[in-house]
Amino acid sequence: MAQLRTLPAHAAHGKIRHLQDMVVQIDGKQARLARGAQVRDAHNRILVPTAIPAGSIVRYTINPQGEIAAVWLLTAHEAAQLPAPAK
């Protein structure tokens, strides 16, 4: 049975890749993962940051310190629901 997951409405979206340790790049901008940040794959399993596939489409939240607090790798269906990029 598939698990239903609800992503926060305020979560931003972009393309991610892991750089080193707790540092990732989202849409070309370097960002730090917060302590205890959770990265979840398309099946909602927790990943270590080094296991993030480069170029994955994600939704993510940022904590008050400006660090990435949570990341969800999107399924093809979830990615298709995202708004078109601004021109």
BAKOL-552678 format. One record per residue: residue in one letter; x, y, z of N, C-alpha, C in turn; residue number from 1. Coordinates in Angstrom, 3 decimals, padded with zeros to 6 digits. Each point is the difference from the previous one (the first is absolute). Layout:
<nodes>
NODE	A	X	Y	Z	X	Y	Z	X	Y	Z	NUM
...
</nodes>
This chain:
<nodes>
NODE	M	000.838	-001.171	000.000	-000.838	001.171	000.000	000.892	001.246	000.000	1
NODE	A	-000.284	000.944	-000.864	000.787	001.225	-000.104	-000.291	000.918	001.180	2
NODE	Q	001.051	000.657	000.437	-000.147	000.946	001.106	-000.330	001.377	-000.560	3
NODE	L	-001.022	000.625	000.526	-000.363	001.347	-000.406	000.870	000.979	000.771	4
NODE	R	000.602	000.929	-000.696	000.786	001.010	000.700	-000.503	001.373	-000.391	5
NODE	T	000.011	000.875	000.949	-000.439	001.366	-000.213	001.195	000.916	000.177	6
NODE	L	000.296	000.754	-001.023	001.123	000.930	000.057	-000.522	001.363	000.441	7
NODE	P	000.762	000.709	000.819	-000.460	001.314	000.473	-000.257	000.957	-001.171	8
NODE	A	-001.093	000.721	000.070	-000.354	000.942	-001.063	001.050	001.093	-000.169	9
NODE	H	000.696	000.355	001.089	001.001	001.070	-000.065	001.372	-000.474	-000.468	10
NODE	A	000.145	-001.305	-000.281	001.296	-000.536	-000.424	000.359	000.525	-001.388	11
NODE	A	001.233	000.452	-000.133	000.513	000.467	-001.290	000.363	-001.223	-000.845	12
NODE	H	000.310	000.226	-001.270	000.419	-001.116	-000.840	001.195	000.391	-000.849	13
NODE	G	000.745	-001.009	-000.423	001.160	000.227	-000.842	000.725	-001.293	-000.301	14
NODE	K	001.162	000.124	-000.663	000.857	-001.142	-000.309	001.139	-000.004	001.003	15
NODE	I	000.314	-001.186	000.520	001.005	-000.108	001.058	001.144	-000.908	-000.416	16
NODE	R	001.152	000.253	000.580	001.114	-000.939	-000.062	000.822	000.165	001.267	17
NODE	H	000.586	-001.082	000.443	000.837	000.015	001.196	001.383	000.499	-000.386	18
NODE	L	000.580	000.883	000.828	001.347	000.492	-000.258	001.016	-000.687	000.912	19
NODE	Q	-000.181	000.160	001.314	000.885	-000.650	000.974	-000.621	000.101	001.378	20
NODE	D	000.305	-000.972	000.835	-000.497	-000.024	001.379	-001.476	000.388	000.050	21
NODE	M	-000.309	001.111	000.652	-001.389	000.466	000.149	-000.302	001.179	-000.936	22
NODE	V	000.691	000.058	-001.110	-000.180	001.096	-000.955	-000.573	-000.554	-001.300	23
NODE	V	-001.054	000.655	-000.479	-000.640	-000.363	-001.257	-000.055	001.230	-000.893	24
NODE	Q	-000.389	-000.216	-001.221	-000.222	001.099	-000.932	-001.422	-000.147	-000.517	25
NODE	I	-000.785	001.064	000.112	-001.369	000.006	-000.513	-000.102	001.119	-001.024	26
NODE	D	-000.327	-000.386	-001.221	-000.108	000.951	-001.116	001.248	000.875	-000.099	27
NODE	G	001.166	-000.613	000.162	001.270	000.707	-000.165	000.462	000.781	001.209	28
NODE	K	-000.790	000.022	001.071	000.377	000.746	001.206	000.369	-000.973	001.116	29
NODE	Q	001.129	000.247	000.620	000.455	-000.846	001.095	-000.838	000.229	001.251	30
NODE	A	-000.347	-001.083	000.687	-000.799	000.088	001.229	000.485	-001.074	000.971	31
NODE	R	-000.185	000.266	001.267	000.416	-000.944	001.040	-001.232	-000.714	000.546	32
NODE	L	000.147	-001.308	000.222	-001.052	-000.774	000.651	000.085	000.247	001.501	33
NODE	A	-001.116	000.211	000.631	-000.047	000.219	001.448	000.341	-001.300	000.732	34
NODE	R	000.431	000.127	001.244	000.183	-001.194	000.828	-001.339	-000.699	000.098	35
NODE	G	-000.003	-001.296	-000.209	-001.239	-000.767	000.077	-000.895	000.114	-001.215	36
NODE	A	000.482	000.648	-001.058	-000.805	000.121	-001.222	-000.318	-001.386	-000.540	37
NODE	Q	-001.211	-000.169	-000.488	-000.394	-001.273	-000.594	-000.106	000.147	-001.507	38
NODE	V	000.594	-000.948	-000.690	-000.103	-000.083	-001.456	-000.786	-001.273	-000.283	39
NODE	R	-001.139	000.144	-000.674	-000.858	-001.159	-000.290	-000.057	-000.230	-001.501	40
NODE	D	000.116	-001.271	-000.380	-000.064	-000.331	-001.418	-001.460	-000.059	-000.464	41
NODE	A	-000.212	-000.373	-001.247	-001.350	-000.030	-000.572	-000.894	-001.043	000.664	42
NODE	H	000.599	-000.955	000.715	-000.768	-001.013	000.729	-000.115	000.351	001.479	43
NODE	N	000.405	001.212	000.349	-000.070	000.547	001.355	000.992	-000.630	000.981	44
NODE	R	001.029	-000.635	-000.532	001.058	-000.562	000.842	001.047	001.080	000.252	45
NODE	I	000.610	-000.035	001.172	001.022	000.993	000.341	001.319	-000.371	-000.670	46
NODE	L	000.626	000.992	-000.629	001.293	-000.163	-000.654	001.071	000.781	000.744	47
NODE	V	001.231	-000.458	-000.079	001.120	000.824	000.449	000.289	000.984	-001.130	48
NODE	P	000.508	001.189	000.311	000.216	001.002	-001.044	000.852	-000.477	-001.171	49
NODE	T	000.997	-000.843	000.256	000.859	-000.468	-001.098	-000.747	-000.886	-000.988	50
NODE	A	-001.174	-000.499	000.356	-000.787	-000.870	-000.878	-000.988	000.774	-000.873	51
NODE	I	000.005	001.323	000.086	-000.912	000.807	-000.822	000.455	-000.089	-001.457	52
NODE	P	-000.858	-000.497	-000.893	000.374	-000.044	-001.417	000.103	001.429	-000.562	53
NODE	A	001.110	000.306	-000.646	000.205	001.335	-000.575	-001.093	000.325	-000.999	54
NODE	G	-000.514	001.214	000.071	-001.030	000.447	-000.934	-001.408	-000.387	000.386	55
NODE	S	-000.186	-000.533	001.205	-001.339	-000.386	000.446	-000.878	001.230	000.196	56
NODE	I	-001.264	-000.125	-000.380	-000.975	001.064	000.238	-000.531	-000.214	001.414	57
NODE	V	000.016	001.068	000.799	-000.376	-000.114	001.412	-000.913	001.130	000.440	58
NODE	R	-000.659	-000.224	001.118	-000.644	001.053	000.788	000.826	000.058	001.272	59
NODE	Y	000.140	001.177	000.593	000.818	000.137	001.203	-000.487	001.155	000.854	60
NODE	T	000.315	-000.090	001.288	-000.331	001.084	000.927	001.288	000.548	000.588	61
NODE	I	-000.077	001.247	000.422	001.148	000.704	000.573	-000.349	000.405	001.424	62
NODE	N	000.945	-000.198	000.919	-000.239	000.385	001.400	000.291	001.490	000.197	63
NODE	P	-000.277	000.559	001.181	000.226	001.434	000.240	001.467	000.434	-000.149	64
NODE	Q	000.930	-000.939	000.111	001.419	000.332	-000.159	000.431	-000.019	-001.468	65
NODE	G	-000.926	-000.302	-000.915	000.307	-000.010	-001.422	000.570	-001.319	-000.502	66
NODE	E	-000.053	-001.040	000.829	000.497	-001.316	-000.390	-001.149	-000.856	-000.527	67
NODE	I	000.331	-000.983	-000.820	-001.000	-000.919	-000.525	-000.419	-000.941	001.130	68
NODE	A	-001.271	000.006	000.354	-000.501	-000.804	001.123	-000.514	-001.361	-000.447	69
NODE	A	-000.615	-000.074	-001.178	-000.565	-001.252	-000.497	000.003	000.027	-001.522	70
NODE	V	000.203	-001.183	-000.594	000.038	-000.140	-001.455	-000.822	-001.226	-000.375	71
NODE	W	-000.815	000.141	-001.039	-000.760	-001.120	-000.545	000.339	-000.132	-001.471	72
NODE	L	000.599	-001.124	-000.407	000.205	-000.279	-001.412	-001.357	-000.351	-000.582	73
NODE	L	-000.334	000.599	-001.120	-001.342	-000.153	-000.559	-000.113	-001.162	-000.976	74
NODE	T	-001.178	-000.593	-000.023	-000.321	-000.986	-001.027	-000.235	000.772	-001.297	75
NODE	A	-000.053	-000.702	-001.125	-000.285	000.654	-001.280	-001.364	000.687	000.051	76
NODE	H	-000.965	-000.638	000.643	-001.348	000.578	000.120	000.041	001.291	000.834	77
NODE	E	000.710	-000.023	001.131	000.098	001.201	000.845	000.721	001.126	-000.733	78
NODE	A	001.061	-000.332	-000.730	000.757	001.016	-000.741	-000.863	000.634	-001.089	79
NODE	A	-000.872	-000.803	-000.620	-000.886	000.523	-001.049	-001.023	000.981	000.549	80
NODE	Q	-000.275	-000.049	001.297	-000.974	000.891	000.637	000.582	001.385	000.326	81
NODE	L	001.327	000.145	-000.089	000.646	001.267	000.350	-000.352	001.087	-001.005	82
NODE	P	-000.034	001.254	000.460	-000.255	001.095	-000.947	001.150	000.130	-000.991	83
NODE	A	-000.303	000.502	-001.179	001.023	000.197	-001.020	001.015	001.039	000.492	84
NODE	P	001.275	-000.147	-000.384	001.004	000.976	000.427	-000.311	001.386	-000.564	85
NODE	A	000.331	001.023	000.785	-000.213	001.393	-000.436	000.986	000.330	-001.125	86
NODE	K	-000.453	000.812	-000.934	000.871	000.368	-001.147	000.565	001.380	000.175	87
</nodes>
